[in-house]
Amino acid sequence: MTTTTNTTLMTSTALAFVLGLCAVPFASAQEQDQEKKAAAKTGRLAPADAAQPATMLDLITISATMIKTAVIESMAAISAVDQDELDRIQPDTAADIFRTTPGVAASMNGDDPATAINIRGLEQYGRVVVTLDGARQDYWRVGHGSGSFYVEPDLIKEATVIRGPVSNAYGSGGIGGVVSFETKDAGDFLKKDERWALSEKLGYEDNGDGFTTSTTGAYRFSDDADIIGNLIYRDRDSYTDGNGDTVPWTGERVTSGYLKTTLRPADGHELKLGAILQRYNDQITGSSGSTSPTLSRYDTNTTNQTYTAAYTWKPDDNELIDFSANAYHNRTRAEQTQVWPTSAIGNFRFYDVATTGFNVKNSSRFDGWGLAHTLTYGLDYYYLEALSEAAHFGAGEQQGYGGFLQWQGDYEDWLQVIAAMRYDGYQLDGETRTVPPQEASISGDRWSPRLTVGVTPFDGFQLYGTYSEGYRAPGLQDVFRGGGAHGGGDAYVPNLLLQPETAKSWEARHQREV
């Protein structure tokens, strides 16, 4: 009996000792996980520990605060489609990327490769700001179509949607939200120890008798310099519907080239230079696929050029500096030659929209008064010039400028407050369609606030409420448009009293990490 009791006691003691040893790293892991989540909220990086195994983290992407953070910690209605998801869905068009994104509708016409984004019922003419590596995509074309920007999905490594005017830090106009596309870097293509790599993607479809080639190559000169390039060619004939009838004018030819280099001249400094050149050849009508014998049809050649330069500076030893500056130029030109009806063959018109701009911002982080503070501030400016030989197209010059100041305070790991204010100004200069023509200008400005309060009562569950305002200035298309698609000639008198659009949004949500 004594021996049995002693054996049981020794066994229990050994088990308790083993469990105690296991509990120490378990508790430590819990503490480290809490530290990582707290760091993600403020944008701070948790201390690295080389001895720790790799941990699967939440997707880190841009946020409404312009600070990269985990989606679950963003306190805004954000959806992100990352590289793994893109590889899974294999999008054929930009619209395919957002098929399952809540609150977002991406549409295309069968005869036009351009894409339009609708967020919560708002779209077109800058109501949703679309950026490609930070460059605004401001092109529009008058007509029954929905297209507004050109993006090849093979170039994209991540697409992020921010719904509502809470995204106003990203620039003027986005009362519906922001869609941000980020292209691939060489580091996203090359494996850790690879110096170079080359891939070839081939596709063929028998409905439309078309094929696609996509060639991607990357080279790493050193840890501080690399380059990636891509070339796409796609040629498709018109496809057939379920009855076997050809849907007219749905064929296309696409050539797209992409080049991006990344330089790291010193610790904490990074410079990315990118160029995207695209050419589309289509036959575009007023109503996609219509068989009307009188409907106008145009042979359309569209070129889209985007040039970007992005610089970041984030020293490891200075929490007051997290600086970024971006400069860009985007130009889209569509040249149309009428090929139907026969009475109008050879008529020519074009649409040409070019946007040049820059934005700078910095985030400073510090602790005080029991709070972890993040102060983010920045400026942005763009100059848009529109030209056209289409009577009903708004032409002229548009300038948009603004700045924002944002404070984020975190108390321990359960309370977060964000307060922000943005200033927007604009000026439009154009020529009226009156006889004789007259030069005209309009301008305006506005302040737009934002306040967000979030509470995390327990780990993995968060409640937050937001009030935000957004501002969209009138565009050239709104003010200086002349004539109309269904008659009226050039008799249209521009609306120089047109007021800007404003959006005011209340939102309360809960987020639960699964």
Backbone hydrogen bonds, N-H to C=O, Kabsch-Sander energy under -0.5 kcal/mol:
donor,donor_aa,acceptor,acceptor_aa,energy
5,T,1,M,-2.4
6,N,2,T,-2.7
7,T,3,T,-2.5
8,T,4,T,-2.5
9,L,5,T,-2.5
10,M,6,N,-2.6
11,T,7,T,-2.5
12,S,8,T,-2.6
13,T,9,L,-2.4
14,A,10,M,-2.6
15,L,11,T,-2.4
16,A,12,S,-2.5
17,F,13,T,-2.3
18,V,14,A,-2.5
19,L,15,L,-2.8
20,G,16,A,-2.3
21,L,17,F,-2.2
22,C,18,V,-2.2
23,A,19,L,-2.3
24,V,20,G,-1.5
26,F,22,C,-1.7
27,A,23,A,-3.1
28,S,24,V,-2.5
29,A,25,P,-2.8
30,Q,26,F,-2.2
31,E,27,A,-2.5
32,Q,28,S,-2.6
33,D,29,A,-2.5
34,Q,30,Q,-2.3
35,E,31,E,-2.3
36,K,32,Q,-2.4
37,K,33,D,-2.2
38,A,34,Q,-2.4
39,A,35,E,-2.4
40,A,36,K,-2.2
41,K,37,K,-1.6
42,T,38,A,-1.2
43,G,39,A,-1.1
44,R,39,A,-1.1
52,Q,49,D,-1.7
57,L,55,T,-0.7
61,T,59,L,-0.5
61,T,69,T,-2.5
66,M,63,S,-1.9
69,T,61,T,-2.5
71,V,59,L,-1.7
73,E,70,A,-1.3
74,S,71,V,-1.6
78,I,76,A,-1.5
79,S,161,V,-2.2
81,V,159,A,-3.1
82,D,80,A,-0.6
86,L,82,D,-2.4
87,D,83,Q,-2.6
88,R,84,D,-1.4
89,I,85,E,-2.4
90,Q,86,L,-2.0
96,D,93,T,-0.6
97,I,93,T,-0.6
97,I,94,A,-1.0
98,F,95,A,-1.1
99,R,96,D,-1.3
101,T,98,F,-1.3
104,V,101,T,-1.5
105,A,118,N,-2.7
107,S,116,A,-2.3
109,N,112,D,-0.8
112,D,109,N,-1.2
115,T,149,F,-2.6
116,A,107,S,-2.1
118,N,105,A,-2.8
119,I,117,I,-0.5
119,I,122,L,-2.5
120,R,103,G,-2.1
120,R,118,N,-0.6
122,L,119,I,-1.8
127,R,124,Q,-1.7
129,V,177,G,-2.1
130,V,128,V,-0.5
131,T,129,V,-0.5
131,T,179,V,-2.5
132,L,135,A,-2.1
133,D,181,F,-3.0
135,A,132,L,-1.6
136,R,134,G,-0.5
137,Q,130,V,-2.6
138,D,136,R,-0.7
148,S,115,T,-1.3
149,F,115,T,-1.5
155,L,152,E,-1.8
156,I,153,P,-1.1
157,K,182,E,-2.9
158,E,182,E,-1.5
159,A,81,V,-2.1
160,T,180,S,-2.6
161,V,79,S,-3.2
162,I,178,V,-2.7
163,R,77,A,-2.6
163,R,161,V,-0.5
164,G,176,G,-2.8
167,S,164,G,-1.4
168,N,165,P,-1.8
170,Y,167,S,-2.3
171,G,168,N,-1.4
173,G,471,Y,-2.1
174,G,171,G,-0.8
175,I,173,G,-2.6
176,G,127,R,-3.1
177,G,127,R,-0.8
178,V,162,I,-2.3
179,V,129,V,-2.8
180,S,160,T,-2.9
181,F,131,T,-2.8
181,F,179,V,-0.5
182,E,158,E,-2.5
184,K,155,L,-2.0
188,D,185,D,-1.0
189,F,185,D,-0.7
189,F,186,A,-1.1
190,L,186,A,-3.1
194,E,191,K,-1.4
197,A,218,A,-1.8
199,S,216,T,-3.0
201,K,214,S,-2.6
203,G,212,T,-2.4
205,E,210,G,-2.7
208,G,206,D,-1.2
210,G,205,E,-2.2
211,F,235,D,-2.0
212,T,203,G,-2.5
213,T,233,Y,-2.5
214,S,201,K,-2.3
215,T,231,L,-2.7
216,T,199,S,-2.3
217,G,229,G,-2.3
218,A,197,A,-2.2
219,Y,227,I,-2.5
220,R,195,R,-3.4
221,F,219,Y,-0.7
221,F,225,A,-1.2
222,S,225,A,-1.8
225,A,222,S,-1.1
226,D,262,T,-1.8
227,I,219,Y,-2.2
228,I,260,K,-2.5
229,G,217,G,-2.7
230,N,258,Y,-2.3
231,L,215,T,-2.3
232,I,256,S,-2.8
233,Y,213,T,-2.4
234,R,254,V,-2.4
235,D,211,F,-2.3
236,R,252,E,-2.9
237,D,208,G,-3.1
241,D,245,D,-2.8
244,G,241,D,-1.8
247,V,239,Y,-3.2
250,T,247,V,-0.9
252,E,236,R,-1.7
253,R,281,N,-1.7
254,V,234,R,-2.8
255,T,279,R,-2.4
256,S,232,I,-2.4
257,G,277,L,-3.3
258,Y,230,N,-2.3
259,L,275,A,-2.4
260,K,228,I,-2.5
261,T,273,L,-2.5
262,T,226,D,-2.2
263,L,271,L,-3.0
264,R,224,D,-2.7
269,H,266,A,-2.2
270,E,312,T,-2.1
271,L,263,L,-3.0
272,K,310,A,-2.9
273,L,261,T,-2.3
274,G,308,T,-2.5
275,A,259,L,-2.5
276,I,306,T,-2.5
277,L,257,G,-2.8
278,Q,304,N,-2.2
279,R,255,T,-2.6
280,Y,302,T,-2.8
281,N,253,R,-2.5
282,D,300,T,-2.4
283,Q,251,G,-0.5
284,I,282,D,-0.6
284,I,298,Y,-2.5
286,G,296,S,-0.8
290,S,287,S,-2.0
295,L,292,S,-0.7
297,R,340,W,-2.3
298,Y,284,I,-2.6
299,D,337,T,-3.0
300,T,282,D,-3.7
300,T,298,Y,-0.7
301,N,335,E,-2.5
302,T,280,Y,-2.8
302,T,300,T,-0.5
303,T,333,R,-2.5
304,N,278,Q,-2.2
305,Q,331,R,-2.7
306,T,276,I,-2.4
307,Y,329,H,-2.7
308,T,274,G,-2.3
309,A,327,A,-2.3
310,A,272,K,-2.8
311,Y,325,A,-3.0
312,T,270,E,-2.5
313,W,323,F,-2.6
314,K,268,G,-2.5
318,N,315,P,-0.9
321,I,318,N,-1.2
322,D,320,L,-0.5
323,F,313,W,-2.6
324,S,361,K,-2.3
325,A,311,Y,-2.5
326,N,359,N,-2.8
327,A,309,A,-2.4
328,Y,357,G,-2.4
329,H,307,Y,-2.1
330,N,355,T,-2.8
331,R,305,Q,-2.4
332,T,353,V,-2.6
333,R,303,T,-2.4
334,A,351,Y,-2.7
335,E,301,N,-2.7
335,E,333,R,-0.5
336,Q,334,A,-0.5
336,Q,349,R,-3.1
337,T,299,D,-2.2
338,Q,347,N,-3.1
339,V,297,R,-2.7
340,W,297,R,-1.1
344,A,341,P,-1.9
345,I,342,T,-1.0
346,G,338,Q,-2.9
347,N,344,A,-2.0
349,R,336,Q,-2.1
351,Y,334,A,-2.2
352,D,387,L,-2.2
353,V,332,T,-2.5
354,A,385,E,-2.3
355,T,330,N,-3.1
356,T,383,Y,-2.3
357,G,328,Y,-2.0
358,F,381,Y,-2.3
359,N,326,N,-2.1
360,V,379,L,-2.5
361,K,324,S,-2.3
362,N,377,Y,-2.3
363,S,322,D,-0.9
364,S,375,L,-2.8
365,R,319,E,-2.6
366,F,373,H,-1.9
368,G,371,L,-2.3
371,L,368,G,-1.8
372,A,410,D,-2.5
373,H,366,F,-3.2
373,H,371,L,-0.7
374,T,408,Q,-2.3
375,L,364,S,-3.0
376,T,374,T,-0.6
376,T,406,Q,-2.8
377,Y,362,N,-2.1
378,G,404,F,-1.9
379,L,360,V,-2.0
380,D,402,G,-2.3
381,Y,358,F,-2.4
382,Y,400,G,-2.5
383,Y,356,T,-2.9
384,L,398,Q,-3.4
385,E,354,A,-2.6
386,A,396,G,-2.6
387,L,352,D,-2.6
389,E,350,F,-1.8
393,F,390,A,-1.7
396,G,386,A,-1.8
397,E,429,D,-3.1
398,Q,384,L,-2.9
399,Q,427,Q,-2.6
400,G,382,Y,-2.2
401,Y,425,G,-2.4
402,G,380,D,-2.2
403,G,423,Y,-1.7
404,F,378,G,-2.1
405,L,421,M,-2.2
406,Q,376,T,-2.8
407,W,419,A,-3.3
408,Q,374,T,-2.2
409,G,417,V,-2.9
410,D,372,A,-2.0
411,Y,415,L,-2.6
412,E,410,D,-0.6
414,W,411,Y,-1.6
415,L,411,Y,-1.6
416,Q,454,G,-2.4
417,V,409,G,-2.5
418,I,452,T,-2.9
419,A,407,W,-2.7
420,A,450,R,-2.7
421,M,405,L,-2.3
422,R,448,S,-2.7
423,Y,403,G,-3.0
424,D,446,R,-2.7
425,G,401,Y,-2.7
426,Y,444,G,-2.3
427,Q,399,Q,-1.9
428,L,442,I,-3.0
429,D,397,E,-2.7
430,G,440,A,-2.4
431,E,395,A,-0.6
432,T,438,Q,-3.1
440,A,430,G,-2.6
442,I,428,L,-1.7
444,G,426,Y,-1.6
446,R,424,D,-2.2
448,S,422,R,-3.1
450,R,420,A,-2.2
451,L,467,Y,-2.6
452,T,418,I,-2.8
453,V,465,G,-2.2
454,G,416,Q,-3.2
455,V,463,L,-3.5
456,T,414,W,-2.7
458,F,461,F,-0.7
461,F,458,F,-1.9
462,Q,511,Q,-2.8
463,L,455,V,-3.1
464,Y,509,R,-2.5
465,G,453,V,-2.2
466,T,507,E,-3.1
467,Y,451,L,-2.5
468,S,505,S,-2.3
469,E,449,P,-1.7
470,G,503,A,-2.4
472,R,501,E,-3.2
478,D,475,G,-0.6
479,V,475,G,-2.0
480,F,476,L,-2.1
487,G,484,G,-0.9
491,A,488,G,-2.0
495,N,479,V,-0.7
496,L,494,P,-1.2
498,L,495,N,-1.1
501,E,472,R,-2.8
503,A,470,G,-2.0
505,S,468,S,-3.0
507,E,466,T,-2.5
509,R,464,Y,-2.5
511,Q,462,Q,-2.9
513,E,460,G,-3.0
514,V,512,R,-0.6
